Amino acid sequence: MSLSAALLAAGSSPSPSPSQTPSGEVPSLQDAQESATNAASWIEQNWSTWLAIGLRVVLILVVATVLRFMVRRAITKLIDRMNRTVQAVDGTALGGLLVNVERRRQRSQAIGSVLRSVASFIILGTAALMILGTFEINLAPLLASAGVAGVAIGFGARNLVTDFLSGVFMILEDQYGVGDNIDAGVASGEVIEVGLRVTKLRGDNGEIWYVRNGEVKRIGNLSQGWATAGVDVTVRSDEDLDKVKRTINAVAEKVSKEEPWNELLWGPIEVLGLDSVLLDSMVVRVSAKTMPGKSLTVERELRWRIKHAFDEADIPIVGGPPLLPEGQPADDPTAGMAAPSAYSNTGSPQAQAATPLTPPSVSK
């Protein structure tokens, strides 16, 4: 055998290789070419579908991002406009006094936070569902599960949901705000913080109340609009009413022209007339519109000035027990009392005579 024949025979004989199949067969070049051809053919047949799905997903994400940005920016501009302080309402300076900057700021921030959260949830949630639909995923079981989970969470956290919804409607309706004095039923005081779940109040003694918005069934706002200062003046029944009215009107005119009472008074001080008439006294009612929360201050000042004016006009203010003239001794408080009964003393002869006799014991 020649050398060339030996080499040819050696080259044609199979030799062990690490890439052999488990059966011991080595894939031929033709099999590799066939596998590559099939893979290229599969990719060529599906690349358009993949590209369409990818472009659709990218388009959904871009539209959702741009839409969310635009909506949040519009909400922010709306909130900035709400934060601007109103200088006057209906062309009067009264509106400027009704504006509370801190109240408007907290209310606008709370409304903006709620609106931005709701907008983001709706836009991103819709985009997520559209992306899942792009991959041909059946959304019916997912939506059904989400509905069941929402019902379960709603029943489990119904108090939290109630507090949140009550806080949202309370802020949107502007029922009260920071700086208002309110009566919420469960607590009363000045509002120092407004939240979507809890409202914080400071009571008259300095205590802080945390009131859940869902527990508030009715609200009495003492700071919206205006307040009323009412003073009852009690004089003798034989007093000259015209003189009383002139004296009170002089006090009212003087108070209305002095500072700071001319700013606290939002209306003229009026003598409404007789509130009640008794045998020995009669009550004259005085009323005035004041700045919210300043009615007690105005009432105290009116009482102070009316008392001084009545003293100068020699008009006595009556009420309570009658005053005794100087030098006259006070009546004995026991003068009208009956004498104690002799039967109240167990040692008196009357009590002993009235004591029932005990029956004698019978001996056997």
Salt bridges, closest charged atoms under 4 A:
GLU102 OE2 - ARG105 NH2 2.50
ASP163 OD2 - ARG212 NE 2.91
ASP174 OD1 - ARG103 NH2 2.68
ASP174 OD1 - ARG107 NE 3.68
ASP180 OD2 - ARG103 NH1 2.59
ASP183 OD2 - ARG218 NH1 3.46
GLU193 OE1 - LYS200 NZ 3.11
GLU215 OE2 - ARG212 NH1 3.16
ASP232 OD1 - ARG285 NH1 2.72
ASP238 OD1 - ARG236 NE 3.75
GLU239 OE1 - ARG236 NH2 3.36
GLU253 OE2 - LYS257 NZ 3.37
GLU258 OE1 - ARG305 NH2 2.65
GLU299 OE1 - ARG303 NH2 3.68
GLU301 OE2 - ARG305 NE 2.57
ASP311 OD2 - LYS307 NZ 2.65
